[in-house]
Amino acid sequence: MKQILVFLFVIFIIFSCVKQHALAEGEIPITTSSNEALQLFLQGRELNENLKNPQAAELFDKAIALDPNFAKAYLNRAFSGGGYKIFRANLSKAVELIDKVSEGEKHEILYAEASADGDGTKQKAELDKLLELFPGDKRVHDDAGNYFYYLVQDYDKALMHYKKVIELDPNYAPTYNSMGYMYKDMENFADAEKAFQKYIELIPDEANPYDSYAEFLLLQSRYIESIEQYNKSFETDPEFVTALSGIGDNYIFMAEYDKAREYYQQYYDKAFNLNQKMGSLFLKATSYVHEGKIDEAIKTFEERAAFGKENNSPNYVVNSYLNAEYALDEAGKFEEGEAYLNQADEFIKTAELKEADRNTYKLIAGLDRCYHYIMMGDLESAESDVKTHKQTVEQRHNPNEKQFFNMILGMLETGKKNYEAALIHLAEADKESPYVWFCQAVAQEKAGNKEEAKKLYSKVGTCNENGMGLAVVRKKAQDKAKAL
């Protein structure tokens, strides 16, 4: 499984106001008043590193019960699933205890808080401080690698940190997982496969290595092999239910949509926490978009939004409304799309949210409205709104937001027939987004560069990395590639 948010887990090591435990030379010490809590934490950390978050959450809760001042246990619990309220409550508790922690753990907590708040400048500063203070901590380098890979998309810097991890500990398995995905994104498929196979070799009794290798095989269109590995993942650990979603993804790209939804439903039924159930509903909605059944997708997003409200998870509500708008706009149903965009705006105003989160959602929804105007052909409104949001994006220095903003700018310049400028902006957008590739293809085609456009359309049309961005354009890209 791709560890999209692993860079947040510079959050893994422990602490307390009584006794610090240095478990290995060069590592950030762990402080807790209870040795039993420490052992539970270490077990939970290992489970988290193997992407068994629900099981890890139970152990962190037990550690907190033994030591209510265990700041790092709260921090890890925040990122172990359960929805928005659990996330924010535990992160806030860790921040509350920050004056009782060691220097290294203080920067870990501040790094996590900055990441959650979307403060890119502070996040990078805290990461730099951790690297300065603990150059011999493999987990700090692993998180730095994840930061540069998943968030910044600077593969050279990411690889430098991953190689440092392996130098410090050649048997630290999680790094091979991330390297496999990064090599895949670099289109170095041979080294990617070697990394995933090494990951399996190091921890053959864990489920995630087989899951990750299965995802790599899916991306290579090796469907039968992929399903075999997903089944092996689930057989290795029947609690590793996310493997079921991977089998469903295979059936999406085999155009067996009902079969895909059967597996997504199994994933939902066996889910251990809210995050997994929400993931299942998202995939179900996406399957309908792939199939061209937009009305069914919208019903599923409505169900997901309602479920988010019932479970005090406003992040999922906002995400569901905006994805519904996205699917409708791509289908040319602009009036219906705007209605969901308006619902998102109203919900963000009234929802019980930390102000930092409200500001993040306002920006995302605002940029989504720019996208909506561009799709409608209302470039004047889009340009006006872009100017409104530009300063906010620049001030926050959040890499994801910058990438999204550059995608919007690229689409706007394409609409204005400034294709060279469009391609410059799109080059600064998400490098691994099929939707960005599609936007680049459109700009290249309109600029008269048909061969380059065809390559990009083909890249989108043969991509098997499931998500809404791909679902809304894959069929369009396939048709375009055939036509050119």
C-alpha positions as CSV (number, residue, x, y, z in Angstrom):
1,M,0.0,0.0,0.0
2,K,1.3,3.4,-0.9
3,Q,2.1,5.4,2.2
4,I,0.7,8.7,1.1
5,L,0.7,10.3,4.5
6,V,3.8,8.5,5.9
7,F,5.7,11.7,5.8
8,L,3.5,12.9,8.7
9,F,4.9,10.1,10.8
10,V,8.1,11.8,11.9
11,I,5.9,11.0,14.8
12,F,7.3,7.7,15.8
13,I,9.4,7.5,18.9
14,I,8.2,8.4,22.5
15,F,8.6,10.4,25.6
16,S,7.4,11.5,29.0
17,C,8.1,13.8,31.8
18,V,9.9,11.2,33.9
19,K,12.1,8.8,32.0
20,Q,13.7,8.9,28.6
21,H,14.5,5.7,26.7
22,A,17.2,5.8,24.1
23,L,16.5,2.5,22.2
24,A,19.4,2.9,19.7
25,E,22.3,5.2,19.2
26,G,21.5,8.4,17.4
27,E,17.7,8.0,17.7
28,I,15.3,10.4,19.3
29,P,14.8,9.2,22.9
30,I,11.4,8.0,24.1
31,T,10.1,9.4,27.3
32,T,7.4,7.8,29.4
33,S,6.8,7.2,33.1
34,S,5.7,3.6,32.4
35,N,7.9,0.8,30.9
36,E,4.7,-1.1,30.1
37,A,3.4,1.8,28.2
38,L,6.7,2.0,26.3
39,Q,6.5,-1.6,25.2
40,L,2.9,-1.1,24.0
41,F,4.0,2.0,22.1
42,L,6.8,0.1,20.4
43,Q,4.5,-2.7,19.4
44,G,2.0,-0.1,18.0
45,R,4.8,1.7,16.2
46,E,5.8,-1.5,14.4
47,L,2.1,-2.2,13.5
48,N,1.8,1.4,12.1
49,E,5.0,0.9,10.1
50,N,3.4,-2.3,8.6
51,L,0.2,-0.2,7.9
52,K,-1.9,-2.0,10.5
53,N,-3.3,1.3,11.8
54,P,-6.5,0.0,13.5
55,Q,-4.5,-2.6,15.5
56,A,-1.9,0.0,16.3
57,A,-4.6,2.4,17.6
58,E,-5.7,-0.1,20.3
59,L,-2.1,-0.3,21.6
60,F,-1.6,3.4,21.7
61,D,-4.9,3.8,23.6
62,K,-3.6,1.3,26.1
63,A,-0.3,3.1,26.4
64,I,-2.1,6.4,27.1
65,A,-4.2,4.7,29.8
66,L,-1.0,3.7,31.6
67,D,0.6,7.1,31.1
68,P,-1.8,9.9,30.5
69,N,1.1,12.3,29.8
70,F,2.5,10.2,27.0
71,A,2.7,12.9,24.3
72,K,4.1,10.6,21.6
73,A,1.4,8.0,22.1
74,Y,-1.2,10.7,21.6
75,L,0.6,11.8,18.5
76,N,0.8,8.4,17.0
77,R,-2.8,7.7,17.9
78,A,-3.8,10.8,16.0
79,F,-2.5,9.3,12.8
80,S,-3.9,5.8,13.4
81,G,-7.4,6.4,12.1
82,G,-10.9,6.9,13.5
83,G,-12.0,10.1,11.9
84,Y,-11.5,13.9,12.2
85,K,-12.4,14.3,15.9
86,I,-10.1,11.5,17.1
87,F,-7.3,12.9,14.9
88,R,-7.6,16.5,16.2
89,A,-8.3,15.5,19.8
90,N,-5.1,13.4,20.0
91,L,-2.9,15.9,18.1
92,S,-4.1,18.7,20.3
93,K,-3.3,16.7,23.4
94,A,0.2,16.0,22.1
95,V,0.7,19.8,21.5
96,E,-0.7,20.5,25.0
97,L,2.1,18.4,26.5
98,I,4.8,19.9,24.4
99,D,6.5,21.7,27.3
100,K,7.0,18.3,29.0
101,V,8.8,16.7,26.1
102,S,12.4,16.5,24.9
103,E,13.8,18.7,22.2
104,G,13.6,16.1,19.5
105,E,10.0,15.1,20.4
106,K,9.0,18.8,20.5
107,H,10.1,19.2,16.9
108,E,8.3,16.0,15.9
109,I,5.0,17.3,17.4
110,L,5.5,20.8,15.8
111,Y,6.2,19.1,12.5
112,A,3.0,17.1,12.7
113,E,1.0,20.1,13.8
114,A,2.3,22.2,10.9
115,S,1.6,19.5,8.4
116,A,-2.0,19.1,9.7
117,D,-2.5,22.9,9.6
118,G,-1.1,23.2,6.1
119,D,1.7,25.5,7.2
120,G,4.4,24.4,4.7
121,T,7.0,26.9,5.9
122,K,6.9,25.7,9.5
123,Q,6.7,22.0,8.5
124,K,9.9,22.2,6.5
125,A,11.6,24.2,9.2
126,E,10.8,21.5,11.8
127,L,11.9,18.7,9.5
128,D,15.2,20.5,8.9
129,K,15.7,20.9,12.7
130,L,15.1,17.2,13.2
131,L,17.6,16.3,10.6
132,E,20.1,18.7,12.2
133,L,19.6,17.3,15.7
134,F,19.3,13.6,14.8
135,P,21.3,12.8,11.7
136,G,21.7,9.2,12.9
137,D,18.0,8.4,13.3
138,K,16.8,6.2,10.5
139,R,13.1,7.2,11.0
140,V,13.9,10.9,10.7
141,H,15.6,10.2,7.4
142,D,12.8,7.9,6.3
143,D,10.2,10.6,7.0
144,A,12.4,13.1,5.2
145,G,12.5,10.8,2.2
146,N,8.7,10.5,2.4
147,Y,8.4,14.3,2.7
148,F,10.5,14.9,-0.5
149,Y,8.9,12.1,-2.4
150,Y,5.2,12.2,-1.6
151,L,4.8,15.9,-0.8
152,V,7.5,17.9,-2.7
153,Q,8.1,15.3,-5.5
154,D,11.8,15.9,-5.4
155,Y,13.0,12.4,-6.1
156,D,16.7,13.1,-5.9
157,K,16.5,14.4,-2.4
158,A,14.1,11.7,-1.4
159,L,16.5,9.0,-2.7
160,M,19.3,10.6,-0.8
161,H,17.4,10.2,2.5
162,Y,16.2,6.7,1.7
163,K,19.8,5.6,1.0
164,K,20.8,7.1,4.3
165,V,18.2,5.0,6.0
166,I,19.6,1.8,4.4
167,E,23.1,2.8,5.3
168,L,21.9,3.2,9.0
169,D,19.9,0.0,8.9
170,P,19.9,-2.2,5.8
171,N,17.0,-4.2,7.2
172,Y,14.5,-1.4,7.8
173,A,11.7,-2.6,5.6
174,P,9.4,0.4,5.3
175,T,12.0,2.3,3.3
176,Y,12.0,-0.3,0.5
177,N,8.3,0.1,0.2
178,S,8.5,3.8,-0.4
179,M,11.5,3.4,-2.7
180,G,9.5,0.9,-4.8
181,Y,6.7,3.4,-5.4
182,M,9.2,6.2,-6.1
183,Y,11.1,4.1,-8.7
184,K,7.7,3.3,-10.2
185,D,6.9,7.0,-10.5
186,M,10.4,7.6,-12.0
187,E,9.4,4.9,-14.6
188,N,12.4,2.8,-13.4
189,F,10.3,-0.3,-13.2
190,A,13.1,-2.8,-12.8
191,D,14.4,-1.2,-9.6
192,A,10.8,-0.7,-8.4
193,E,10.2,-4.4,-8.7
194,K,13.5,-5.2,-6.9
195,A,12.6,-2.9,-4.1
196,F,9.1,-4.5,-3.6
197,Q,10.7,-8.0,-3.7
198,K,13.3,-6.9,-1.1
199,Y,10.4,-5.6,1.1
200,I,8.8,-9.0,0.9
201,E,12.1,-10.7,1.7
202,L,12.6,-8.7,4.8
203,I,9.2,-9.2,6.4
204,P,7.6,-12.2,4.6
205,D,5.1,-12.8,7.4
206,E,3.5,-9.3,7.0
207,A,0.6,-8.5,4.7
208,N,1.6,-5.1,3.3
209,P,4.6,-6.2,1.3
210,Y,2.4,-8.5,-0.8
211,D,-0.2,-5.7,-1.0
212,S,2.4,-3.2,-2.3
213,Y,3.8,-5.6,-4.8
214,A,0.3,-6.4,-6.0
215,E,-0.3,-2.7,-6.6
216,F,2.9,-2.5,-8.7
217,L,1.7,-5.5,-10.7
218,L,-1.7,-3.8,-11.2
219,L,0.0,-0.7,-12.5
220,Q,1.9,-2.9,-15.0
221,S,-1.5,-4.4,-16.1
222,R,-0.4,-7.8,-14.8
223,Y,-3.9,-8.4,-13.4
224,I,-3.8,-12.1,-12.6
225,E,-0.5,-11.8,-10.9
226,S,-1.7,-8.8,-9.0
227,I,-4.9,-10.5,-7.7
228,E,-2.8,-13.5,-6.6
229,Q,-0.6,-11.1,-4.5
230,Y,-3.5,-9.3,-3.1
231,N,-5.0,-12.7,-2.1
232,K,-1.7,-13.6,-0.5
233,S,-1.7,-10.4,1.4
234,F,-5.2,-11.1,2.8
235,E,-4.4,-14.7,3.5
236,T,-1.2,-13.7,5.4
237,D,-3.4,-11.4,7.6
238,P,-7.2,-11.6,7.3
239,E,-7.3,-8.3,9.2
240,F,-5.5,-6.5,6.4
241,V,-8.8,-5.7,4.7
242,T,-7.4,-3.0,2.4
243,A,-6.1,-5.9,0.1
244,L,-9.8,-6.4,-0.8
245,S,-9.9,-2.9,-2.3
246,G,-6.9,-3.7,-4.4
247,I,-8.6,-6.7,-5.9
248,G,-11.5,-4.4,-6.7
249,D,-9.2,-2.0,-8.4
250,N,-8.0,-4.8,-10.7
251,Y,-11.5,-5.5,-11.8
252,I,-12.1,-1.8,-12.5
253,F,-9.3,-1.9,-15.1
254,M,-10.6,-5.2,-16.5
255,A,-13.9,-3.3,-17.0
256,E,-15.7,-5.7,-14.6
257,Y,-17.4,-3.0,-12.6
258,D,-20.0,-5.0,-10.7
259,K,-17.2,-7.4,-9.6
260,A,-15.1,-4.5,-8.5
261,R,-18.0,-3.2,-6.3
262,E,-18.4,-6.7,-4.8
263,Y,-14.9,-6.4,-3.4
264,Y,-15.3,-2.8,-2.3
265,Q,-18.4,-3.9,-0.4
266,Q,-16.4,-6.7,1.3
267,Y,-13.8,-4.0,2.2
268,Y,-16.6,-1.9,3.7
269,D,-18.2,-4.8,5.6
270,K,-14.8,-5.9,7.1
271,A,-13.5,-2.4,7.8
272,F,-12.0,-1.7,11.2
273,N,-12.5,2.0,11.3
274,L,-14.1,5.0,9.8
275,N,-11.2,5.8,7.4
276,Q,-11.5,2.4,5.8
277,K,-15.3,2.6,5.4
278,M,-14.9,6.0,3.8
279,G,-12.2,4.7,1.5
280,S,-14.6,1.9,0.4
281,L,-17.4,4.4,-0.4
282,F,-15.0,6.6,-2.3
283,L,-13.8,3.7,-4.4
284,K,-17.5,2.6,-5.0
285,A,-18.3,6.1,-6.3
286,T,-15.2,6.2,-8.5
287,S,-16.2,2.8,-10.0
288,Y,-19.4,4.4,-11.2
289,V,-17.6,7.3,-12.8
290,H,-15.3,4.8,-14.6
291,E,-18.4,3.1,-15.8
292,G,-20.1,6.3,-16.9
293,K,-22.9,6.1,-14.4
294,I,-22.6,9.6,-13.0
295,D,-25.9,9.6,-11.2
296,E,-25.0,6.5,-9.2
297,A,-21.6,8.1,-8.3
298,I,-23.4,11.2,-7.0
299,K,-25.7,9.1,-4.8
300,T,-22.7,7.3,-3.3
301,F,-21.0,10.6,-2.6
302,E,-24.2,11.8,-0.9
303,E,-24.2,8.7,1.2
304,R,-20.5,9.3,2.1
305,A,-21.2,12.9,3.0
306,A,-24.1,11.8,5.3
307,F,-22.0,9.2,6.9
308,G,-19.3,11.8,7.5
309,K,-21.8,14.0,9.3
310,E,-23.1,11.1,11.4
311,N,-19.6,10.4,12.5
312,N,-18.4,13.9,13.2
313,S,-15.9,13.8,10.3
314,P,-16.3,17.1,8.4
315,N,-13.2,16.4,6.3
316,Y,-15.1,13.5,4.6
317,V,-18.2,15.7,4.1
318,V,-16.2,18.4,2.3
319,N,-14.3,15.9,0.2
320,S,-17.5,14.1,-0.8
321,Y,-19.2,17.4,-1.9
322,L,-16.2,18.5,-3.9
323,N,-15.8,15.2,-5.6
324,A,-19.5,15.2,-6.6
325,E,-19.0,18.7,-8.1
326,Y,-15.9,17.4,-9.9
327,A,-17.6,14.4,-11.4
328,L,-20.6,16.6,-12.5
329,D,-18.5,19.3,-14.0
330,E,-16.5,16.8,-16.0
331,A,-19.8,15.4,-17.3
332,G,-20.9,18.9,-18.4
333,K,-23.6,19.2,-15.6
334,F,-22.4,22.5,-14.4
335,E,-25.6,23.7,-12.6
336,E,-25.7,20.5,-10.6
337,G,-21.9,20.7,-9.9
338,E,-22.3,24.3,-8.6
339,A,-25.0,23.2,-6.2
340,Y,-22.5,20.7,-4.6
341,L,-19.8,23.4,-4.5
342,N,-22.2,25.7,-2.7
343,Q,-23.0,23.0,-0.2
344,A,-19.3,22.6,0.5
345,D,-18.9,26.3,1.0
346,E,-21.9,26.5,3.4
347,F,-20.8,23.4,5.3
348,I,-17.2,24.8,5.8
349,K,-18.7,28.0,7.3
350,T,-20.8,26.2,9.9
351,A,-19.0,22.9,10.7
352,E,-17.3,22.4,14.0
353,L,-13.7,22.7,12.8
354,K,-10.3,23.9,14.0
355,E,-9.8,27.3,12.4
356,A,-6.6,26.1,10.6
357,D,-8.7,23.3,9.0
358,R,-11.5,25.7,8.1
359,N,-8.9,27.9,6.3
360,T,-7.5,24.9,4.5
361,Y,-11.0,23.8,3.3
362,K,-11.9,27.4,2.3
363,L,-8.8,27.5,0.1
364,I,-9.4,24.1,-1.5
365,A,-13.1,24.9,-2.2
366,G,-12.0,28.3,-3.5
367,L,-9.6,26.7,-6.0
368,D,-12.3,24.2,-6.9
369,R,-14.6,27.1,-7.8
370,C,-11.9,28.4,-10.1
371,Y,-11.8,25.0,-11.8
372,H,-15.6,25.1,-12.0
373,Y,-15.5,28.5,-13.8
374,I,-12.8,27.3,-16.2
375,M,-14.9,24.2,-17.0
376,M,-17.9,26.4,-17.7
377,G,-15.8,28.7,-20.0
378,D,-16.2,31.6,-17.6
379,L,-12.5,32.6,-17.7
380,E,-13.1,36.1,-16.4
381,S,-14.6,34.8,-13.1
382,A,-11.9,32.2,-12.9
383,E,-9.1,34.8,-13.3
384,S,-10.7,37.0,-10.7
385,D,-10.8,34.2,-8.2
386,V,-7.3,33.1,-9.0
387,K,-6.0,36.5,-8.0
388,T,-7.9,36.3,-4.8
389,H,-6.3,33.0,-3.8
390,K,-2.8,33.7,-5.1
391,Q,-1.5,35.4,-2.0
392,T,-2.8,32.8,0.3
393,V,-1.2,30.0,-1.6
394,E,2.1,31.8,-1.6
395,Q,2.0,32.6,2.1
396,R,1.2,29.0,3.2
397,H,4.1,27.4,1.1
398,N,2.2,24.1,1.1
399,P,3.5,21.9,-1.7
400,N,0.1,20.2,-2.4
401,E,-1.7,23.5,-2.6
402,K,1.0,25.0,-4.8
403,Q,0.6,22.0,-7.2
404,F,-3.2,22.4,-7.2
405,F,-2.9,26.1,-7.9
406,N,-0.5,25.5,-10.7
407,M,-2.9,23.1,-12.3
408,I,-5.6,25.7,-12.1
409,L,-3.3,28.3,-13.7
410,G,-2.4,25.9,-16.4
411,M,-6.1,25.2,-17.2
412,L,-6.8,28.9,-17.2
413,E,-3.9,29.7,-19.6
414,T,-5.1,26.9,-21.9
415,G,-8.6,28.5,-21.9
416,K,-6.9,31.8,-22.8
417,K,-5.0,30.0,-25.6
418,N,-1.6,30.8,-24.0
419,Y,-0.4,27.2,-24.4
420,E,3.3,27.8,-23.6
421,A,2.4,29.5,-20.3
422,A,-0.1,26.7,-19.6
423,L,2.5,24.0,-20.0
424,I,5.0,25.9,-17.7
425,H,2.4,26.0,-15.0
426,L,1.3,22.4,-15.5
427,A,4.9,21.3,-15.2
428,E,4.8,22.6,-11.6
429,A,1.6,20.7,-10.8
430,D,1.3,17.2,-9.4
431,K,3.8,15.1,-11.5
432,E,1.9,11.9,-10.8
433,S,-1.6,13.1,-11.5
434,P,-3.4,11.5,-14.5
435,Y,-5.6,14.5,-14.6
436,V,-2.6,16.9,-14.9
437,W,-1.3,14.6,-17.7
438,F,-4.6,15.0,-19.4
439,C,-4.5,18.8,-19.1
440,Q,-0.9,18.8,-20.5
441,A,-2.2,16.7,-23.5
442,V,-5.0,19.2,-24.1
443,A,-2.6,22.1,-24.1
444,Q,-0.1,20.2,-26.4
445,E,-2.9,19.3,-28.8
446,K,-4.3,22.8,-29.0
447,A,-0.7,24.1,-29.5
448,G,-0.5,21.8,-32.5
449,N,1.9,19.3,-31.0
450,K,-0.1,16.3,-31.8
451,E,2.6,13.6,-31.3
452,E,3.3,14.9,-27.8
453,A,-0.4,15.1,-27.1
454,K,-1.0,11.5,-28.3
455,K,1.8,10.2,-26.0
456,L,0.2,12.0,-23.0
457,Y,-3.3,10.8,-23.9
458,S,-2.0,7.3,-24.2
459,K,-0.3,7.6,-20.8
460,V,-3.6,8.5,-19.2
461,G,-5.5,5.9,-21.1
462,T,-3.2,3.1,-20.0
463,C,-2.8,4.3,-16.4
464,N,-4.1,1.9,-13.8
465,E,-3.7,4.0,-10.6
466,N,-7.3,4.3,-9.5
467,G,-8.7,7.6,-8.4
468,M,-11.2,10.3,-9.3
469,G,-8.7,12.2,-11.4
470,L,-8.2,9.2,-13.6
471,A,-11.8,8.1,-13.6
472,V,-13.1,11.4,-15.1
473,V,-10.7,11.5,-18.0
474,R,-9.5,7.9,-18.8
475,K,-12.2,7.2,-21.4
476,K,-11.7,10.7,-22.9
477,A,-8.0,10.1,-23.2
478,Q,-8.4,6.7,-24.8
479,D,-10.7,8.2,-27.4
480,K,-8.3,11.1,-28.1
481,A,-5.3,8.8,-28.4
482,K,-7.2,6.8,-31.1
483,A,-8.3,9.9,-32.9
484,L,-4.8,11.5,-33.2
